[in-house]
């Protein structure tokens, strides 16, 4: 089974430093379920979730664009074989003892989920997280890993900008 990692992040403008990742995009990238580096990144992200949630609750000046990567499954029988897709959720909020997030993009293979849908987040299932601090991406290790797998001469401008945000 393959995971489909929807590596969608965002960009504000080509003419100024990237601070807002809400409009930059990169295509979905398919990854084998057994990709050991993706699994290691997910485990590290889970261990570091307290850092993410602390910064979400009390963001420092210059911190914005908080997202978590979250798995969705095609377990409703409409897709064969079963597909597991990782998507980014933004607008993370805590209400009534639960975290909620909004799909930042439409799932590629799971018809019943669309951009803007609200998802109840089971924090145990989060596989990555990120936010932008003063123009630099904090967390987001799966994005960096997947984009670095693309040969440099095949990367688009948005992908290059995203990678520079990790420097």
N, C-alpha and C positions, 0 to 999 in steps of 0.2 A: 504494500500500500504506500502511496506517496502522500506526503503532506503538500498542500499548496500554501506557500507562504506569500501572503499578499503584502508585499513590501511597499506599501503606499505611505509615503510621507510627503511633506508639502513644502512649497517655496513661495515667498512673497514677491520678490522682484529681482531681476537679474542685475539691476543697476545699483543696488545697495547691499550691505551685508545682510546675510540671511539671519533673521531673528525669529520669524514666524514660519513654522513648518506647515501651516494649514493649507498651503496650496501647491506643494511640490509633490510630484508623483514619480513613481518608478513601477515598472510592470510587475505582475505576479511572477514569482519564481518557484518552480517545482523542485522539491527536495525529497530525497528518499527518506522514508520513515526512520531508517536506521542511521541517519547522519549523526555520528557521534559528537561532532562539534556543536551542532544545533541542540542536542540533548544536554551537553555540558553548559552551554549558554543558558538554557532554560533553568537548569538547577542553580546556577549562580544568580540568575535573576530572582528566583524564588527566595534564596537566602538574603538577598539585598532588598527585598520588598519594603522592609521598614524604612529604608532611606527614601524610597519613592513616596510612600504614604506620609512620612514626616514632612517632606518638601511640598507635597500636594496640600496638606493641611495648613501649613504656614510657609508659603512660597517666599523665598528671598527676593529682593529687588532684582529684576532682570530674569526671573524664572517664569516660564510659560509653556504652553503646548504640552500638556501632560497626557500621555497615552500609555495604554497597556496592550500587549499582544495577547490574544485570547483565541482558543480553539473553538471552532464550530464543527459540527458533524452532520453529514447527510443521512442521519439515522431514521428518516421518515419514509424510506423505501423508494423515493423518487430517483435516486442516483445509484447506479450499480457499477462497480462495486462501491462499498461505503467509502466516502471521501472525508478526510479531515482537513479543514482549512484554517489557517491562522490568519486572523484579521486584527486590525488596530482599532481600539476603542478610545475615543476622546471624550471630552466633557465628563470626566470622572467625578462622581459625587457620592456622598454618603448620606443616606436617608433611611430612617426606620431600621437601623442596625444592618443595613445592606449597602454594598457598593453597586452603583449603576454606571454604565458607560454607553456612549452612542457610537454606532458603527461609523467609522471614518470613511469607509468605502463600501461598495456593494461586493458581497462575496462572489467569487468567480464561479463556483460550482454548486452553491447551495441556494436554490431558487427562493426559499422562503425568507431570506434575510437581505435587506436592502440598506444602502447608505441612509443614515439618520434613524434607523431602528434603535430602540433602547434595549439593552441587554442587562439582566441581573448578573453581576460578576461573582463567581465563586473564586476567591483569591487563590485557592490551591491550584487552580488551572492556569493561572497567568504564566506565560512562557517568556515574556520579556517586558520591559517597561522603558520609557524614555521621557525626558523633558528637555527643554532648551534653557540653558543658563547663559546669559550674556552672549548669545549667538553660537554656543557650543552644545552639541548633543551630549547629554548625560544618560548613561545606560545605552539602550538601543544596540546592544552587541550583535544581535541577529542581523540587523540591517547592515552593519559594517561587514560582518562575515560574508553575507550573501553578495553584497556589492563588490567586495574584493575578489569573489570568485569569477566575476565577469572580467574577461581580458580588458586591459586598460584601453586598447584601441577600439573596443566595442561599447564602452560606456558612453551614455548620453550626457549632455551638459548637466541635467538635473542630478543624475547619479554622481557625477564628479563633485557637484556642490555639496551634496549630502556627505560624501566622504571627507571633504574639507572641514565640515562642521565637527568632525571627531578629532581634529588636530589640536 
